[in-house]
Amino acid sequence: MKAGSPSNTALIVAAGLQLVRPVAAVAALLPGEAIRRGEALLRGAHPRMAGLLRRAWFRALCLTLERATLRGICLHFALRKRAMRDHAEASIVAGSSQVVVLGAGLDTLCLELQAAYPPLCCIEIDHPATQHVKLRAAGADGRRIHFIGADLAQRSLGEVLAACPAFRRDAPTLFVAEGLLMYMPLAAVAALFAQMAAAAPDSRVAFTWMEPQADGRPNFSRPSRLVDFWLKLRGEPMLSSMPRAGLARFLRDAGFAMEGAHESVELLGQAQRQALGPEGVPIAGEYICFARAAPQANGRGGHAAILRTPVPLF
């Protein structure tokens, strides 16, 4: 990752959502403010990309490339964003008073929630290079969000949150790790979950993760060798996955109880599928999961040690 630049995957997701903006059936799936705020962030972070995405010929070229590589990925991004926003609002209604987004990239969730729920404490943690760009691009809209530039491979989540005056350990908390875990080794993912449970005992977590494919590696169900090579070349290869069948046990060992896991296509109702038409099938392979800290796990002595240990991202 270059200094002063967001991660490549952060740009891809942000651009992918803007790419499908003119498709009414897809745009209807997104949270109301996600497109507008996302375009503003992308314009601030990468003005040239934002400008090109407003041109019909460039959008057509990108959609052709999407169909040839990871067909349905942009629709998947839209559904993923919708699920995260819905779960965040449900968590707030249930009592969550702070939201901590890990690896936020150019995501707009905190911007959306802060506007809708002003008393909410919103914290974003990401690599300093990405946070520098995000803070500048958010402008006045981000003034009430606590942006933390931290490398969790060097500092533990507990240490980072303890240094944030706004964070309250006793507050009901929603952690969000969208599009993050697959870029971490399995041991690092386990450590991160344990650190979340220890940092805020009354917590929920919304996250996405990959299913291992036939060769055992994390990937989408219709993988693209070109995309895999490009991610590896850019230093952002996928490193871990977890079968949905083994997810509940994995979470239980880390101090959480699973509340649900879904492929994005499973979130579409019949009317939505009809509106999207035969081309409207999101790519499979990355599931969306929700979990809650298990009360019996909060007293485990091991959490205190894990909380002080950085997560080895690579």
TORMARLUM-718541 format. One line per 3 residues: number of its first residue (from 1); their letters; for each residue x, y, z of C-alpha. Coordinates in steps of 0.05 Angstrom, whole numbers, always signed. Example, Ala and Ser with C-alpha at 12.3 -4.5 7.8 and 13.67 -1.06 7.14 Angstrom:
<sites>
1 = AS = +246 -90 +156; +273 -21 +143 .
</sites>
This chain:
<sites>
1 = MKA = +0 +0 +0; +29 +67 -21; +33 +124 +29 .
4 = GSP = -23 +174 +18; -65 +123 -22; -123 +79 -2 .
7 = SNT = -119 +4 -12; -135 -24 -80; -193 -65 -54 .
10 = ALI = -223 -2 -21; -222 +33 -89; -251 -28 -125 .
13 = VAA = -311 -33 -78; -324 +42 -80; -319 +43 -156 .
16 = GLQ = -361 -19 -163; -419 +13 -126; -415 +75 -170 .
19 = LVR = -411 +31 -232; -481 +2 -219; -510 +69 -198 .
22 = PVA = -550 +78 -263; -582 +9 -256; -647 +27 -221 .
25 = AVA = -661 -44 -194; -591 -47 -163; -592 +24 -137 .
28 = ALL = -658 +9 -102; -622 -44 -61; -572 +5 -32 .
31 = PGE = -582 +47 +30; -609 +115 +11; -546 +155 +25 .
34 = AIR = -494 +103 +6; -489 +123 -68; -486 +198 -56 .
37 = RGE = -436 +194 +0; -396 +141 -35; -389 +184 -97 .
40 = ALL = -365 +242 -55; -313 +199 -20; -288 +170 -86 .
43 = RGA = -284 +239 -116; -241 +262 -57; -198 +200 -56 .
46 = HPR = -189 +188 -131; -217 +246 -173; -196 +215 -239 .
49 = MAG = -232 +150 -225; -295 +186 -202; -294 +228 -265 .
52 = LLR = -287 +168 -311; -344 +131 -277; -390 +188 -297 .
55 = RAW = -376 +172 -371; -421 +121 -405; -365 +91 -447 .
58 = FRA = -321 +78 -387; -379 +46 -347; -394 +2 -407 .
61 = LCL = -321 -19 -411; -319 -35 -336; -384 -75 -339 .
64 = TLE = -356 -116 -397; -294 -129 -356; -336 -149 -296 .
67 = RAT = -376 -199 -337; -311 -229 -364; -278 -236 -295 .
70 = LRG = -322 -235 -233; -392 -232 -261; -442 -206 -209 .
73 = ICL = -390 -177 -162; -419 -106 -164; -489 -132 -147 .
76 = HFA = -457 -172 -91; -424 -108 -64; -492 -73 -64 .
79 = LRK = -526 -129 -27; -468 -133 +22; -475 -59 +38 .
82 = RAM = -550 -66 +46; -542 -123 +95; -490 -86 +137 .
85 = RDH = -534 -23 +141; -596 -63 +160; -559 -102 +214 .
88 = AEA = -527 -38 +241; -595 -5 +248; -624 -67 +281 .
91 = SIV = -565 -67 +330; -575 +6 +347; -650 -6 +359 .
94 = AGS = -630 -64 +404; -584 -18 +445; -516 -12 +411 .
97 = SQV = -489 +58 +425; -423 +53 +389; -401 +25 +322 .
100 = VVL = -329 +5 +307; -313 -8 +234; -249 -47 +220 .
103 = GAG = -214 -38 +154; -266 +13 +133; -233 +34 +68 .
106 = LDT = -280 +82 +32; -342 +52 +64; -398 +101 +80 .
109 = LCL = -432 +63 +137; -408 +109 +193; -425 +171 +153 .
112 = ELQ = -495 +145 +142; -506 +123 +214; -478 +187 +244 .
115 = AAY = -527 +228 +202; -586 +185 +222; -567 +174 +295 .
118 = PPL = -527 +236 +319; -515 +209 +390; -481 +146 +363 .
121 = CCI = -406 +140 +374; -374 +119 +307; -302 +96 +304 .
124 = EID = -264 +74 +241; -198 +38 +243; -156 +26 +181 .
127 = HPA = -85 +29 +156; -57 +99 +164; -48 +107 +88 .
130 = TQH = -122 +94 +76; -145 +135 +136; -106 +195 +113 .
133 = VKL = -143 +196 +47; -210 +179 +79; -205 +235 +130 .
136 = RAA = -190 +286 +75; -244 +260 +29; -298 +258 +83 .
139 = GAD = -290 +332 +98; -342 +364 +143; -387 +302 +139 .
142 = GRR = -335 +263 +179; -323 +313 +234; -361 +272 +286 .
145 = IHF = -330 +206 +267; -267 +182 +303; -218 +162 +248 .
148 = IGA = -160 +121 +274; -101 +105 +230; -71 +41 +258 .
151 = DLA = -38 -22 +231; -68 -80 +271; -8 -122 +251 .
154 = QRS = +33 -75 +296; -16 -56 +350; -71 -97 +382 .
157 = LGE = -144 -77 +375; -149 -69 +451; -90 -22 +452 .
160 = VLA = -117 +20 +394; -186 +26 +426; -158 +41 +495 .
163 = ACP = -122 +101 +464; -187 +128 +436; -221 +174 +487 .
166 = AFR = -289 +164 +455; -289 +88 +462; -325 +59 +522 .
169 = RDA = -312 -13 +540; -378 -19 +578; -421 +7 +520 .
172 = PTL = -460 -42 +476; -418 -44 +413; -425 -66 +341 .
175 = FVA = -360 -85 +306; -361 -87 +230; -309 -125 +189 .
178 = EGL = -334 -123 +118; -289 -149 +63; -231 -155 +111 .
181 = LMY = -221 -225 +140; -202 -260 +76; -139 -217 +72 .
184 = MPL = -116 -242 +140; -86 -310 +160; -134 -356 +198 .
187 = AAV = -96 -348 +264; -101 -272 +257; -176 -276 +246 .
190 = AAL = -185 -319 +309; -143 -269 +349; -183 -210 +322 .
193 = FAQ = -249 -241 +343; -222 -255 +413; -197 -184 +417 .
196 = MAA = -265 -157 +398; -299 -199 +452; -249 -175 +504 .
199 = AAP = -251 -102 +483; -327 -96 +490; -359 -154 +527 .
202 = DSR = -429 -132 +505; -416 -134 +431; -442 -156 +364 .
205 = VAF = -403 -166 +301; -423 -162 +228; -372 -190 +179 .
208 = TWM = -360 -224 +113; -315 -282 +98; -300 -330 +41 .
211 = EPQ = -320 -403 +29; -260 -446 +10; -267 -471 -61 .
214 = ADG = -252 -540 -90; -177 -528 -86; -183 -508 -13 .
217 = RPN = -165 -435 -25; -209 -374 -9; -243 -348 -71 .
220 = FSR = -308 -334 -105; -347 -391 -136; -328 -367 -206 .
223 = PSR = -256 -344 -194; -216 -303 -242; -142 -319 -250 .
226 = LVD = -131 -249 -276; -161 -217 -214; -124 -265 -168 .
229 = FWL = -58 -248 -202; -72 -173 -199; -88 -176 -124 .
232 = KLR = -26 -216 -110; +15 -167 -151; -14 -109 -112 .
235 = GEP = +1 -143 -46; -71 -159 -26; -81 -234 -38 .
238 = MLS = -135 -273 -3; -106 -312 +54; -161 -346 +93 .
241 = SMP = -231 -376 +88; -280 -415 +131; -335 -464 +109 .
244 = RAG = -402 -441 +135; -411 -509 +166; -352 -496 +212 .
247 = LAR = -366 -423 +226; -408 -432 +289; -354 -472 +324 .
250 = FLR = -300 -424 +302; -339 -365 +330; -355 -402 +395 .
253 = DAG = -281 -415 +406; -268 -340 +397; -323 -319 +446 .
256 = FAM = -382 -307 +399; -448 -341 +383; -469 -342 +310 .
259 = EGA = -536 -310 +295; -538 -322 +220; -497 -329 +156 .
262 = HES = -522 -317 +85; -497 -314 +14; -518 -248 -17 .
265 = VEL = -565 -282 -66; -604 -308 -6; -621 -236 +13 .
268 = LGQ = -660 -223 -50; -735 -230 -48; -775 -256 -107 .
271 = AQR = -797 -186 -130; -725 -162 -127; -701 -221 -169 .
274 = QAL = -754 -206 -221; -735 -133 -223; -662 -150 -233 .
277 = GPE = -677 -199 -289; -635 -258 -313; -570 -219 -309 .
280 = GVP = -582 -201 -236; -547 -258 -201; -494 -237 -150 .
283 = IAG = -429 -276 -149; -425 -329 -95; -369 -349 -49 .
286 = EYI = -369 -293 +3; -421 -299 +58; -448 -246 +105 .
289 = CFA = -450 -265 +178; -476 -236 +244; -455 -258 +313 .
292 = RAA = -459 -236 +386; -409 -242 +443; -426 -302 +485 .
295 = PQA = -434 -282 +559; -399 -344 +585; -338 -327 +544 .
298 = NGR = -328 -257 +573; -296 -283 +636; -243 -325 +602 .
301 = GGH = -175 -308 +628; -142 -318 +560; -176 -256 +532 .
304 = AAI = -134 -208 +572; -70 -235 +541; -100 -238 +471 .
307 = LRT = -123 -166 +478; -51 -142 +484; -26 -182 +425 .
310 = PVP = -23 -151 +355; -58 -187 +299; -7 -216 +250 .
313 = LF = -38 -195 +184; +18 -223 +141 .
</sites>
